[in-house]
Amino acid sequence: MKITAVKAYPVWVGIRNQLLVKIETDEGVFGWGESGLSGREKAVAGALDHYAQVLIGKNPFDIGHIWQLLYRSQYFEGGRVLQAAISAIDIALYDIKGKALGVPVYELLGGKQRDRIPTFATTSGEPNEAMIEQAQMLVERGWTAMRLSPSGHGETLYEPREHIAPTAKWMVKAREALGQDVVLGIDYHHRLSVAEAASFCQKMPSGTLDFLEEPIRDETPEAYEQLRTLTDIPFAIGEEFASKWQFLPYIERGIHQFNRIDVCNVGGLTESMKVAGWSEAHYVDMMPHNPLGPVCTA
């Protein structure tokens, strides 16, 4: 079996762009992949066009070899755009291999590990009474974990300081309303500084939140180390990481507790499995990230 075509399909879904990728073979078996980096799909499509020249004629079963070839075949390797393209290709190759062998992809990754996977619901809108009512409704429907949004999260130019106190107040109210059995977190989409994040955390009693997602930018592990000394709330980070190497300093230093790995950004299933191994060895829990489409979800 040989690869004959790599086709990119940028699509508009609701409020975001997505990029699906179809890889075709000379035996009629094809696979679908999906890239992350929503909003940069044209750049990823350009990378896919470049990689297509490398892929044509290759055996799609050689997934590990192809991953290394795509990553290491040029002097300037890695980066978010290239890794998003590699992610889509990698996922599509697993799809081809699973179809050709007549097995689900999880059988290629070590077989079924569990019968169900815990997930969390995310509330919509500003933190207020309506948000708490929505969270209570979700609990009544069977959700045992949820993520809330900070005040002012919809603003294009976010001014954190004015929103810190009201957000902290509503997180405390949410915990009081939902009780101690519900897993509760918040996602700040890395909009805070170290000082602002510390101020937010210190305005709440210990135990209010079970996780704090992406409070600050992740380019500098030392900044997260500093924040780690100022709060005991577990951190969930990594959705923008484009390789296992970006996860490494955080995992080795014990800075965070949850890896928000995004299979469509990090390098596909091949790279995700390597991050999962490191995480297991260091007792960092996996919390996969996915705001994207059906292929990434599957």
Summary of the structure (lengths in Angstrom):
residues: 298
radius of gyration: 20.5
end to end distance: 24.4
largest distance: 61.1
contacts: 957
relative contact order: 0.12
helix: 44%
strand: 16%
